[in-house]
Amino acid sequence: MSFSAGGLLLALTQYLQFVLGYSPLKAGVAFIPLLLAAMVCNGIGVVIDKRFGARVAVGGGLALLAVGFGVLAMLSPGDGYPMLVTALVIMGMGSGTMGPAAYGTLLGALPPERAGVGSAVNDTVQQLGQALSVAVLGSVLSAAYSDNLPDAVTGPARESVGDALAVAAASGDAALAAAARNAFTEAVSTTAVAGVIGGAIAAVLAFVVLRPTPAARPTTEPETADDGDDGKGNGDPATTVPG
């Protein structure tokens, strides 16, 4: 989940500011639907985990995450925020559904006195996944952006959409600005395919690796039949315990 989401969310921040023209504050607010969907689905994820187990909660959440990336992969230059917010909501639903079951499974695999170790491992895996995501998916984004630009575009404008817009603003070249925005949108769409693949593989892995936890059978201490004296001269009747 961390690998799929980390680099792509960084790309979406640039998409909101450079392509849609949002201010930094407005770009931050644009991610609120993702957070709200995750918060709502956290509770749903707990219910699914308790009723159907971690396999269904984690696998289903990752599958939803892949669907969200699939919507994002269909993003085109003319779609704007409505298509993006649809993808963000579905991604938030996925991460919210899988989160409680994933963390609970990780911590439940250790004895209580080692819960701190499990929490540290969880944080380390998330940080590692996000770092690799920025490196790998960031490289995919950069290469896809450059490939989608017209061959006539050269120099700094070919390196990043920010540089391209700066050059376009300085020279008054509206065609360059439009080409850069379109190329970056196509690059985000291409990068989202990596999220689809990562989410789908992780969902399958969750269904394969996570095993249903057998319900603990209640144990009853057998009552010892006592027909001896209770100290008052009365004998206790023998007690029969069903097996």
C-alpha positions as CSV (number, residue, x, y, z in Angstrom):
1,M,0.0,0.0,0.0
2,S,2.8,2.4,0.9
3,F,4.7,1.7,-2.3
4,S,1.6,2.2,-4.5
5,A,0.5,5.4,-2.8
6,G,3.6,7.3,-1.8
7,G,5.0,8.4,-5.1
8,L,1.7,8.8,-6.8
9,L,0.3,11.2,-4.1
10,L,3.4,13.3,-4.6
11,A,2.6,13.4,-8.4
12,L,-1.0,14.3,-7.6
13,T,0.2,17.3,-5.6
14,Q,2.0,18.6,-8.7
15,Y,-1.0,17.8,-10.9
16,L,-3.3,19.9,-8.7
17,Q,-0.9,22.9,-8.6
18,F,0.7,22.8,-12.1
19,V,-2.1,21.4,-14.2
20,L,-5.3,22.5,-12.5
21,G,-3.7,25.7,-11.1
22,Y,-4.6,25.2,-7.5
23,S,-2.8,27.1,-4.7
24,P,-0.8,25.0,-2.2
25,L,-3.6,25.5,0.4
26,K,-6.3,24.5,-2.1
27,A,-4.3,21.5,-3.2
28,G,-4.1,20.3,0.4
29,V,-7.9,20.8,0.8
30,A,-8.4,18.7,-2.3
31,F,-7.2,15.6,-0.5
32,I,-9.8,15.9,2.2
33,P,-12.2,13.4,0.4
34,L,-9.4,10.8,0.6
35,L,-9.0,11.3,4.4
36,L,-12.8,11.3,5.0
37,A,-13.3,8.1,3.1
38,A,-10.4,6.5,5.0
39,M,-11.9,7.6,8.3
40,V,-15.4,6.3,7.6
41,C,-14.1,3.0,6.2
42,N,-11.9,2.4,9.2
43,G,-15.0,1.5,11.2
44,I,-16.3,-0.6,8.3
45,G,-12.9,-2.4,8.1
46,V,-13.1,-3.3,11.8
47,V,-16.6,-4.9,11.3
48,I,-15.4,-6.8,8.2
49,D,-12.3,-8.0,10.1
50,K,-14.4,-9.3,13.0
51,R,-17.0,-11.0,10.9
52,F,-15.0,-12.3,7.9
53,G,-11.4,-12.2,9.1
54,A,-8.2,-10.2,8.1
55,R,-7.9,-12.0,4.8
56,V,-11.1,-10.5,3.5
57,A,-10.5,-7.1,5.0
58,V,-6.9,-6.7,3.9
59,G,-7.4,-8.3,0.5
60,G,-10.6,-6.4,-0.2
61,G,-9.1,-3.1,0.8
62,L,-6.1,-3.6,-1.4
63,A,-8.4,-4.6,-4.3
64,L,-10.3,-1.3,-3.8
65,L,-7.0,0.6,-3.8
66,A,-6.2,-1.0,-7.1
67,V,-9.6,0.1,-8.5
68,G,-8.9,3.6,-7.3
69,F,-5.6,3.6,-9.2
70,G,-7.5,2.2,-12.2
71,V,-9.8,5.2,-12.2
72,L,-6.8,7.5,-12.0
73,A,-5.2,5.6,-14.9
74,M,-8.1,6.7,-17.1
75,L,-7.4,10.4,-16.3
76,S,-7.2,12.6,-19.4
77,P,-6.3,16.3,-19.8
78,G,-9.9,17.4,-20.0
79,D,-11.2,15.6,-16.9
80,G,-10.1,17.9,-14.1
81,Y,-10.9,17.4,-10.4
82,P,-14.2,15.3,-10.6
83,M,-12.3,12.3,-12.0
84,L,-9.5,12.8,-9.5
85,V,-11.8,13.0,-6.5
86,T,-13.6,9.8,-7.6
87,A,-10.2,8.0,-7.6
88,L,-9.3,9.6,-4.2
89,V,-12.5,8.4,-2.5
90,I,-12.1,4.8,-3.8
91,M,-8.5,4.8,-2.7
92,G,-9.5,6.2,0.7
93,M,-12.1,3.4,1.1
94,G,-9.5,0.8,0.3
95,S,-6.8,2.0,2.7
96,G,-9.4,2.6,5.4
97,T,-10.9,-0.9,5.0
98,M,-7.6,-2.7,5.2
99,G,-5.8,-0.6,7.8
100,P,-7.3,-1.9,11.1
101,A,-7.0,-5.5,10.0
102,A,-3.4,-5.1,8.7
103,Y,-2.2,-3.4,11.9
104,G,-4.1,-5.8,14.1
105,T,-2.7,-8.8,12.3
106,L,0.8,-7.5,12.6
107,L,0.6,-6.8,16.3
108,G,-1.5,-9.9,17.0
109,A,1.4,-12.0,15.7
110,L,3.5,-11.0,18.7
111,P,3.1,-11.4,22.4
112,P,1.9,-8.3,24.2
113,E,5.3,-7.5,25.7
114,R,6.8,-7.2,22.2
115,A,4.0,-5.0,20.7
116,G,6.5,-2.2,20.5
117,V,8.6,-4.3,18.1
118,G,5.6,-4.8,15.9
119,S,4.8,-1.1,15.8
120,A,8.4,-0.3,14.9
121,V,8.5,-2.9,12.1
122,N,5.2,-1.4,10.8
123,D,6.6,2.1,10.7
124,T,9.8,1.0,9.1
125,V,8.0,-0.9,6.4
126,Q,5.8,2.1,5.6
127,Q,8.8,4.5,5.5
128,L,10.7,2.1,3.2
129,G,7.7,1.6,0.9
130,Q,7.2,5.3,0.6
131,A,10.9,6.0,-0.1
132,L,11.1,3.3,-2.8
133,S,7.8,4.6,-4.2
134,V,9.1,8.2,-4.6
135,A,12.3,6.8,-6.2
136,V,10.7,4.3,-8.6
137,L,7.3,5.8,-9.4
138,G,9.0,9.3,-9.5
139,S,11.3,8.0,-12.2
140,V,8.4,6.5,-14.2
141,L,6.5,9.8,-13.9
142,S,9.5,11.8,-15.1
143,A,10.2,9.5,-18.0
144,A,6.5,9.4,-19.1
145,Y,6.3,13.2,-18.9
146,S,9.3,13.6,-21.2
147,D,8.1,11.0,-23.6
148,N,4.7,12.7,-24.0
149,L,6.1,16.1,-24.8
150,P,6.5,17.1,-28.5
151,D,9.9,16.6,-29.9
152,A,10.3,20.3,-30.5
153,V,10.3,20.9,-26.7
154,T,13.9,21.0,-25.4
155,G,16.0,22.2,-22.5
156,P,14.7,22.7,-19.0
157,A,11.0,22.5,-20.2
158,R,11.6,18.8,-20.9
159,E,12.8,18.1,-17.4
160,S,9.8,19.0,-15.3
161,V,6.3,20.5,-15.7
162,G,7.3,23.3,-13.3
163,D,10.2,24.3,-15.5
164,A,8.1,24.1,-18.6
165,L,5.4,26.4,-17.2
166,A,8.1,28.8,-16.0
167,V,9.6,29.0,-19.5
168,A,6.2,29.4,-21.0
169,A,5.3,32.2,-18.7
170,A,8.6,34.0,-19.4
171,S,8.2,33.7,-23.2
172,G,4.5,34.0,-23.4
173,D,4.3,30.6,-25.1
174,A,0.7,29.3,-24.4
175,A,1.2,26.3,-26.6
176,L,4.2,25.1,-24.5
177,A,2.2,25.5,-21.3
178,A,-0.7,23.5,-22.8
179,A,1.6,20.8,-24.1
180,A,3.4,20.5,-20.7
181,R,0.1,20.2,-18.8
182,N,-1.2,17.5,-21.2
183,A,2.0,15.6,-21.0
184,F,2.1,15.7,-17.2
185,T,-1.6,14.4,-17.1
186,E,-0.7,11.6,-19.3
187,A,2.3,10.8,-17.2
188,V,0.2,10.6,-14.0
189,S,-2.1,8.3,-15.8
190,T,0.8,6.1,-16.9
191,T,2.2,6.1,-13.3
192,A,-1.2,5.0,-11.9
193,V,-0.9,1.8,-13.9
194,A,2.0,0.9,-11.5
195,G,-0.4,1.4,-8.6
196,V,-3.0,-0.8,-10.2
197,I,-0.4,-3.6,-10.6
198,G,1.0,-3.2,-7.1
199,G,-2.5,-3.1,-5.5
200,A,-3.6,-6.2,-7.4
201,I,-0.5,-8.2,-6.6
202,A,-0.8,-7.2,-2.9
203,A,-4.5,-8.2,-2.8
204,V,-3.7,-11.7,-4.2
205,L,-0.8,-12.0,-1.8
206,A,-3.0,-11.1,1.1
207,F,-5.6,-13.8,0.2
208,V,-2.8,-16.4,-0.2
209,V,-0.6,-15.6,2.9
210,L,-3.2,-14.6,5.5
211,R,-4.9,-17.7,6.9
212,P,-8.2,-17.7,8.7
213,T,-7.7,-17.8,12.4
214,P,-9.6,-20.7,13.9
215,A,-12.0,-19.7,16.6
216,A,-10.8,-20.7,20.0
217,R,-12.8,-23.5,21.5
218,P,-14.0,-22.7,25.0
219,T,-12.6,-25.0,27.6
220,T,-14.5,-26.1,30.7
221,E,-12.8,-27.3,33.8
222,P,-14.3,-30.6,34.6
223,E,-16.0,-30.5,37.9
224,T,-14.8,-33.2,40.3
225,A,-17.6,-35.3,41.6
226,D,-17.7,-35.2,45.3
227,D,-20.0,-37.4,47.3
228,G,-18.0,-37.1,50.5
229,D,-18.8,-35.2,53.6
230,D,-19.0,-31.4,53.4
231,G,-18.0,-31.0,57.0
232,K,-21.6,-30.8,58.2
233,G,-22.4,-34.5,57.8
234,N,-24.1,-34.0,54.5
235,G,-22.8,-35.7,51.3
236,D,-22.6,-33.6,48.1
237,P,-24.3,-35.2,45.1
238,A,-22.1,-36.3,42.3
239,T,-21.9,-33.8,39.4
240,T,-22.0,-35.1,35.9
241,V,-20.2,-32.9,33.3
242,P,-21.1,-33.4,29.7
243,G,-18.1,-34.1,27.5
